[in-house]
Amino acid sequence: MSAEVSEQATTRPRTPQWLALVIAVLFGLFFAYDVWEALGNLLGMLSFADNLGVTLTALGWVVLIGALLLPIILFGLAFWLGMRRGPVQQIGLYLAALAVSAVLYLDIYTVFGPASLLGT
């Protein structure tokens, strides 16, 4: 009898595939917006640097490309960690990944600022 109880206690209900897909697509749109915004920042800084007659520094390239890749990596990590979890845990992971993406990008942008991304 105790073996039956321990088996029931360890098995968790999995999220239906269609629900996991809907959650991933909905949050994927938010992450896609982050990527689109980072691409806009990269192109905007390139245009701004060109208008000033300067180029981006190596640090500028790293920061702007990192900002482009960060949401993609965090979405993949949240998707991978949430594969065998319930829908509430999946939503929590996606929300945490979005928050981390926003905080890291704002921290990096605040610490370095636009002036340090441009060279002479």
C-alpha positions as CSV (number, residue, x, y, z in Angstrom):
1,M,0.0,0.0,0.0
2,S,2.8,2.4,0.8
3,A,4.3,1.7,-2.7
4,E,1.1,2.9,-4.3
5,V,1.0,6.0,-2.2
6,S,4.6,6.9,-3.0
7,E,4.0,6.4,-6.8
8,Q,0.9,8.6,-6.7
9,A,2.8,11.3,-4.7
10,T,5.7,11.4,-7.2
11,T,3.7,11.6,-10.4
12,R,2.7,15.1,-11.3
13,P,0.1,15.9,-14.0
14,R,1.9,17.1,-17.1
15,T,0.7,20.1,-19.0
16,P,-1.2,19.1,-22.2
17,Q,0.9,19.7,-25.3
18,W,-1.5,22.2,-26.8
19,L,-1.5,24.3,-23.6
20,A,2.3,24.3,-23.4
21,L,2.4,25.3,-27.0
22,V,0.0,28.2,-26.5
23,I,1.9,29.4,-23.4
24,A,5.2,29.2,-25.4
25,V,3.8,31.1,-28.4
26,L,2.2,33.8,-26.2
27,F,5.4,34.5,-24.3
28,G,7.4,34.0,-27.5
29,L,5.7,37.1,-28.8
30,F,7.0,39.1,-25.9
31,F,10.5,37.7,-26.3
32,A,10.3,38.4,-30.1
33,Y,9.4,42.0,-29.3
34,D,12.6,42.2,-27.1
35,V,14.6,40.9,-30.0
36,W,13.0,43.4,-32.4
37,E,13.7,46.2,-29.9
38,A,17.3,45.1,-29.6
39,L,17.7,45.0,-33.3
40,G,16.2,48.5,-33.5
41,N,18.7,49.7,-30.9
42,L,21.6,48.1,-32.8
43,L,20.6,49.7,-36.1
44,G,19.8,53.0,-34.4
45,M,23.2,53.2,-32.8
46,L,24.9,52.3,-36.1
47,S,23.0,55.1,-37.8
48,F,23.7,57.5,-34.9
49,A,27.4,56.7,-35.0
50,D,27.5,57.1,-38.8
51,N,25.9,60.5,-38.5
52,L,28.6,61.5,-36.0
53,G,31.3,60.2,-38.2
54,V,32.4,57.6,-35.6
55,T,32.1,53.8,-35.3
56,L,30.9,51.5,-32.5
57,T,33.6,50.3,-30.1
58,A,34.2,46.7,-29.5
59,L,32.3,47.1,-26.2
60,G,29.4,48.6,-28.1
61,W,29.2,45.6,-30.5
62,V,29.3,43.2,-27.6
63,V,26.6,45.0,-25.6
64,L,24.3,45.5,-28.6
65,I,24.7,41.9,-29.9
66,G,24.4,40.5,-26.4
67,A,21.2,42.5,-26.0
68,L,20.0,40.8,-29.2
69,L,20.9,37.3,-28.2
70,L,19.9,37.5,-24.5
71,P,16.1,37.2,-25.0
72,I,16.6,34.3,-27.4
73,I,18.8,32.4,-24.9
74,L,16.5,33.2,-21.9
75,F,13.4,32.0,-23.9
76,G,15.1,28.8,-24.8
77,L,16.2,28.3,-21.2
78,A,12.7,28.9,-19.8
79,F,11.2,26.6,-22.4
80,W,13.7,23.8,-21.6
81,L,13.2,24.2,-17.8
82,G,9.4,24.3,-18.2
83,M,9.0,21.3,-20.5
84,R,7.9,18.8,-17.8
85,R,6.2,21.3,-15.4
86,G,2.7,22.4,-14.9
87,P,1.2,25.5,-16.7
88,V,1.6,27.8,-13.7
89,Q,5.3,26.9,-13.3
90,Q,5.8,27.4,-17.1
91,I,4.2,30.9,-16.9
92,G,6.4,31.7,-13.9
93,L,9.5,30.6,-15.7
94,Y,8.6,32.7,-18.8
95,L,7.8,35.8,-16.6
96,A,11.1,35.4,-14.7
97,A,13.0,35.1,-18.0
98,L,11.4,38.3,-19.3
99,A,12.2,40.1,-16.1
100,V,15.8,38.9,-16.2
101,S,16.1,40.0,-19.8
102,A,14.7,43.5,-19.0
103,V,16.8,44.0,-15.9
104,L,20.1,42.8,-17.5
105,Y,19.6,45.0,-20.6
106,L,18.8,48.0,-18.5
107,D,21.7,47.5,-16.2
108,I,24.2,47.1,-19.0
109,Y,22.8,50.1,-20.9
110,T,22.8,52.2,-17.7
111,V,26.3,51.2,-16.6
112,F,27.9,51.7,-20.0
113,G,25.6,54.3,-21.5
114,P,25.4,55.3,-25.2
115,A,28.6,57.4,-25.0
116,S,30.8,54.5,-24.2
117,L,29.4,52.4,-27.0
118,L,30.7,54.9,-29.6
119,G,34.3,55.3,-30.6
120,T,36.2,58.2,-32.0
